[in-house]
Amino acid sequence: MNIKINNTSDKPIYQQLFDQISSQIIKGELKGDFCLPPIRTAAVELRVSVITVKKAWEELERQGFIYSMVGRGCFVSDLSHTELLNMRTKIITEKMEKDVEYYKGLGMSLDDIIKMLESMY
Protein backbone atom coordinates (compact mmCIF):
# COMPACT_ATOMS: atom_id res chain seq x y z
CA MET A 1 0.00 0.00 0.00
CA ASN A 2 1.52 3.27 -1.16
CA ILE A 3 -0.05 6.48 0.18
CA LYS A 4 1.12 10.05 -0.31
CA ILE A 5 -0.56 12.82 1.65
CA ASN A 6 -0.58 16.32 0.16
CA ASN A 7 -0.98 18.76 3.04
CA THR A 8 -1.35 21.71 0.65
CA SER A 9 -4.24 20.15 -1.28
CA ASP A 10 -7.78 21.51 -1.02
CA LYS A 11 -8.92 17.90 -0.78
CA PRO A 12 -9.45 16.64 2.80
CA ILE A 13 -6.88 14.10 3.95
CA TYR A 14 -9.51 11.37 4.55
CA GLN A 15 -10.62 11.86 0.92
CA GLN A 16 -7.01 11.58 -0.27
CA LEU A 17 -6.74 8.29 1.64
CA PHE A 18 -10.03 7.01 0.24
CA ASP A 19 -9.12 8.01 -3.33
CA GLN A 20 -5.68 6.42 -3.25
CA ILE A 21 -6.72 3.16 -1.59
CA SER A 22 -9.86 2.72 -3.71
CA SER A 23 -7.76 3.41 -6.81
CA GLN A 24 -5.20 0.78 -5.78
CA ILE A 25 -8.00 -1.72 -5.21
CA ILE A 26 -9.66 -0.97 -8.56
CA LYS A 27 -6.33 -1.28 -10.41
CA GLY A 28 -5.64 -4.61 -8.70
CA GLU A 29 -2.62 -3.35 -6.77
CA LEU A 30 -4.33 -4.33 -3.51
CA LYS A 31 -5.82 -7.80 -3.83
CA GLY A 32 -8.80 -9.33 -2.07
CA ASP A 33 -8.24 -10.21 1.59
CA PHE A 34 -5.16 -7.96 1.83
CA CYS A 35 -5.00 -6.73 5.44
CA LEU A 36 -4.92 -2.96 5.80
CA PRO A 37 -2.78 -1.61 8.62
CA PRO A 38 -4.63 -0.91 11.87
CA ILE A 39 -6.07 2.61 12.05
CA ARG A 40 -3.64 3.73 14.75
CA THR A 41 -0.63 2.33 12.88
CA ALA A 42 -1.68 4.01 9.63
CA ALA A 43 -2.24 7.30 11.46
CA VAL A 44 1.25 7.22 12.97
CA GLU A 45 2.94 6.22 9.70
CA LEU A 46 1.07 8.88 7.70
CA ARG A 47 1.36 11.49 10.45
CA VAL A 48 -2.37 12.18 10.48
CA SER A 49 -5.03 11.85 13.15
CA VAL A 50 -6.65 8.56 14.04
CA ILE A 51 -10.04 10.18 13.33
CA THR A 52 -8.94 10.98 9.76
CA VAL A 53 -7.86 7.40 9.04
CA LYS A 54 -10.99 6.02 10.72
CA LYS A 55 -13.17 8.20 8.50
CA ALA A 56 -11.37 6.98 5.36
CA TRP A 57 -11.63 3.30 6.44
CA GLU A 58 -15.35 3.77 7.22
CA GLU A 59 -16.00 5.25 3.78
CA LEU A 60 -14.04 2.46 2.10
CA GLU A 61 -16.17 -0.07 3.98
CA ARG A 62 -19.43 1.79 3.28
CA GLN A 63 -18.69 1.70 -0.44
CA GLY A 64 -17.73 -1.99 -0.36
CA PHE A 65 -13.98 -1.70 -0.97
CA ILE A 66 -13.04 -3.22 2.38
CA TYR A 67 -14.64 -5.24 5.15
CA SER A 68 -13.82 -5.46 8.83
CA MET A 69 -13.65 -8.37 11.21
CA VAL A 70 -13.90 -7.65 14.91
CA GLY A 71 -10.56 -8.26 16.58
CA ARG A 72 -8.83 -9.04 13.29
CA GLY A 73 -8.80 -5.78 11.31
CA CYS A 74 -9.86 -4.46 7.93
CA PHE A 75 -9.34 -6.36 4.70
CA VAL A 76 -9.73 -5.61 0.99
CA SER A 77 -12.98 -7.06 -0.33
CA ASP A 78 -12.60 -9.92 -2.81
CA LEU A 79 -14.33 -8.27 -5.77
CA SER A 80 -14.84 -9.60 -9.27
CA HIS A 81 -13.52 -7.74 -12.30
CA THR A 82 -17.08 -6.65 -13.13
CA GLU A 83 -17.68 -5.35 -9.60
CA LEU A 84 -14.44 -3.36 -9.74
CA LEU A 85 -15.41 -1.85 -13.10
CA ASN A 86 -18.85 -0.94 -11.74
CA MET A 87 -17.27 0.72 -8.69
CA ARG A 88 -14.87 2.65 -10.92
CA THR A 89 -17.73 3.81 -13.13
CA LYS A 90 -19.73 4.94 -10.09
CA ILE A 91 -16.83 6.97 -8.67
CA ILE A 92 -16.04 8.58 -12.03
CA THR A 93 -19.68 9.40 -12.70
CA GLU A 94 -20.18 11.05 -9.31
CA LYS A 95 -17.05 13.19 -9.67
CA MET A 96 -17.70 14.14 -13.28
CA GLU A 97 -21.31 15.14 -12.57
CA LYS A 98 -20.11 17.66 -9.97
CA ASP A 99 -17.36 18.97 -12.24
CA VAL A 100 -19.60 19.31 -15.31
CA GLU A 101 -22.19 21.26 -13.32
CA TYR A 102 -19.45 23.61 -12.13
CA TYR A 103 -18.11 24.11 -15.68
CA LYS A 104 -21.61 24.71 -17.02
CA GLY A 105 -22.06 27.32 -14.30
CA LEU A 106 -18.97 29.04 -15.68
CA GLY A 107 -20.62 29.16 -19.09
CA MET A 108 -18.52 26.47 -20.74
CA SER A 109 -20.05 24.49 -23.59
CA LEU A 110 -19.66 20.75 -23.98
CA ASP A 111 -17.20 21.37 -26.83
CA ASP A 112 -15.13 23.67 -24.57
CA ILE A 113 -15.03 21.03 -21.84
CA ILE A 114 -14.06 18.27 -24.29
CA LYS A 115 -11.31 20.39 -25.87
CA MET A 116 -9.88 21.25 -22.46
CA LEU A 117 -10.02 17.62 -21.34
CA GLU A 118 -8.32 16.45 -24.55
CA SER A 119 -5.53 19.01 -24.15
CA MET A 120 -4.91 17.87 -20.55
CA TYR A 121 -5.09 14.16 -21.26
Stockholm file with secondary structure:
# STOCKHOLM 1.0

chainA/1-121         MNIKINNTSDKPIYQQLFDQISSQIIKGELKGDFCLPPIRTAAVELRVSVITVKKAWEELERQGFIYSMVGRGCFVSDLSHTELLNMRTKIITEKMEKDVEYYKGLGMSLDDIIKMLESMY
#=GR chainA/1-121 SS CCCCCCTTSSSCHHHHHHHHHHHHHHTTSSCTTCBCCCHHHHHHHHTCCHHHHHHHHHHHHHTTSEEEETTTEEEECCCCHHHHHHHHHHHHHHHHHHHHHHHHHTTCCHHHHHHHHHHHC
#=GC SS_cons         CCCCCCTTSSSCHHHHHHHHHHHHHHTTSSCTTCBCCCHHHHHHHHTCCHHHHHHHHHHHHHTTSEEEETTTEEEECCCCHHHHHHHHHHHHHHHHHHHHHHHHHTTCCHHHHHHHHHHHC
//
